[in-house]
Amino acid sequence: MEYTLEVIGVPVSDLDRAKEFYESKCGFHVDLDGDVMPGVRLIQLTPPGSGCSIMLSIGIWETSPGPTPEPGSLQGLQLCVPDIKQAHAELTARGLDVSEPVQYAEQDGATFMYFTDPDGNGWSVQEYRVRAGTPLREAIGP
């Protein structure tokens, strides 16, 4: 049985502000925006080219087991791109406050840049050049 990671919940304090940020500044596609149950609005957005989406919601956390995450408490979300300089140019042109790319080592996969959403949820963008021509499954093997 294969399992795919499809949606990651991102805790935010203001749904409309977060939707505007992810759609306008990050370029994510809005897949869904609506009430999914009484008192629960859900917004699902997908980064261009990604098979995994993010879910923004206020009220959904109370319907699942475990603690309710605080807005801004999610850190370590990671996007991968084949060309970090191009991604930096696109994101800054959209008005996103993203750090300059930092190369930590020479090998592919060791260059990153960083940003946060309006609540402080932390993101990194990793350059992984092999993905430009090789799908992930082929790049990393079985």
C-alpha positions as CSV (number, residue, x, y, z in Angstrom):
1,M,0.0,0.0,0.0
2,E,1.3,3.4,-0.9
3,Y,0.5,6.5,1.1
4,T,0.7,10.0,-0.2
5,L,0.9,13.2,1.8
6,E,-1.8,15.4,0.2
7,V,-2.8,18.1,2.7
8,I,-1.0,19.9,5.6
9,G,-3.0,22.0,8.0
10,V,-1.5,25.5,8.6
11,P,-2.8,27.3,11.7
12,V,-3.7,30.9,11.1
13,S,-5.5,33.6,13.0
14,D,-7.2,35.4,10.0
15,L,-8.4,33.2,7.1
16,D,-8.9,36.0,4.6
17,R,-5.5,37.6,5.3
18,A,-3.8,34.1,5.0
19,K,-5.6,33.3,1.8
20,E,-4.5,36.6,0.3
21,F,-0.9,36.0,1.4
22,Y,-0.7,32.4,0.0
23,E,-2.5,33.2,-3.2
24,S,-1.0,36.6,-4.0
25,K,2.5,36.6,-2.5
26,C,3.3,32.9,-2.9
27,G,1.3,32.1,-6.0
28,F,-0.6,29.2,-4.6
29,H,-3.8,28.1,-6.4
30,V,-7.1,28.3,-4.4
31,D,-8.6,24.8,-4.7
32,L,-11.5,25.2,-2.2
33,D,-12.9,28.0,-0.1
34,G,-16.1,27.3,1.7
35,D,-18.0,26.0,4.7
36,V,-17.4,22.3,5.2
37,M,-19.6,21.9,8.3
38,P,-21.5,24.4,10.5
39,G,-19.1,27.0,11.8
40,V,-16.1,25.7,10.0
41,R,-14.7,27.4,6.9
42,L,-11.9,25.6,5.0
43,I,-9.5,27.0,2.4
44,Q,-7.3,24.6,0.5
45,L,-4.4,26.0,-1.6
46,T,-1.8,24.2,-3.7
47,P,1.7,25.5,-4.7
48,P,2.2,25.4,-8.5
49,G,3.3,21.9,-9.5
50,S,2.8,20.4,-6.1
51,G,0.9,17.2,-5.2
52,C,0.5,18.5,-1.7
53,S,-1.8,21.3,-0.6
54,I,-2.1,23.4,2.6
55,M,-5.4,23.7,4.5
56,L,-6.3,26.9,6.3
57,S,-9.1,26.7,8.8
58,I,-10.4,28.1,12.0
59,G,-12.6,25.7,13.9
60,I,-11.5,22.5,12.1
61,W,-8.8,21.7,14.8
62,E,-11.5,21.2,17.4
63,T,-13.0,18.4,15.4
64,S,-9.9,16.3,15.5
65,P,-8.0,14.6,18.4
66,G,-5.0,16.3,19.9
67,P,-4.1,19.8,20.8
68,T,-5.3,22.8,18.8
69,P,-2.2,24.4,17.2
70,E,-1.6,28.0,17.7
71,P,-1.3,30.3,14.7
72,G,2.3,30.7,13.8
73,S,3.4,27.5,15.6
74,L,4.1,25.5,12.4
75,Q,7.8,25.6,11.4
76,G,9.8,23.7,8.9
77,L,7.4,23.7,5.9
78,Q,9.5,23.2,2.8
79,L,9.0,23.9,-0.9
80,C,11.4,22.5,-3.5
81,V,12.4,24.2,-6.7
82,P,14.8,23.4,-9.5
83,D,16.1,27.0,-9.7
84,I,16.2,29.0,-6.5
85,K,17.4,32.2,-8.2
86,Q,14.3,32.1,-10.5
87,A,12.1,31.3,-7.5
88,H,13.6,34.2,-5.5
89,A,12.9,36.6,-8.5
90,E,9.3,35.4,-8.9
91,L,8.5,35.6,-5.1
92,T,10.1,39.0,-4.6
93,A,8.3,40.3,-7.7
94,R,5.0,39.2,-6.0
95,G,6.0,41.3,-2.9
96,L,7.0,38.4,-0.7
97,D,9.7,39.2,1.9
98,V,11.9,36.2,1.3
99,S,15.6,35.9,2.4
100,E,18.4,35.8,-0.1
101,P,19.4,32.2,-1.1
102,V,22.1,30.6,1.1
103,Q,24.2,27.8,-0.2
104,Y,25.3,25.6,2.8
105,A,27.3,23.1,0.7
106,E,28.2,22.4,-2.9
107,Q,25.9,19.4,-3.5
108,D,22.4,19.7,-5.0
109,G,19.8,20.2,-2.3
110,A,22.0,22.4,0.0
111,T,20.7,25.9,-1.0
112,F,17.8,27.4,0.8
113,M,15.9,30.7,1.3
114,Y,13.3,31.4,4.0
115,F,10.0,33.3,4.6
116,T,7.2,33.4,7.1
117,D,3.5,33.9,6.7
118,P,1.6,36.8,8.4
119,D,1.2,34.6,11.6
120,G,4.8,33.5,11.7
121,N,4.5,30.0,10.3
122,G,8.0,29.3,8.9
123,W,8.8,28.1,5.4
124,S,12.0,27.3,3.6
125,V,12.5,26.9,-0.2
126,Q,15.2,24.3,-1.2
127,E,16.9,24.2,-4.5
128,Y,16.9,20.7,-5.8
129,R,18.2,21.0,-9.4
130,V,17.8,17.3,-10.3
131,R,14.0,17.8,-10.2
132,A,14.1,20.0,-13.3
133,G,14.5,16.9,-15.5
134,T,13.9,13.9,-13.2
135,P,10.7,13.2,-11.3
136,L,11.2,12.8,-7.5
137,R,10.7,9.0,-7.5
138,E,13.4,8.5,-10.1
139,A,15.7,11.0,-8.4
140,I,15.7,9.2,-5.1
141,G,15.1,5.6,-6.1
142,P,12.8,3.0,-4.5
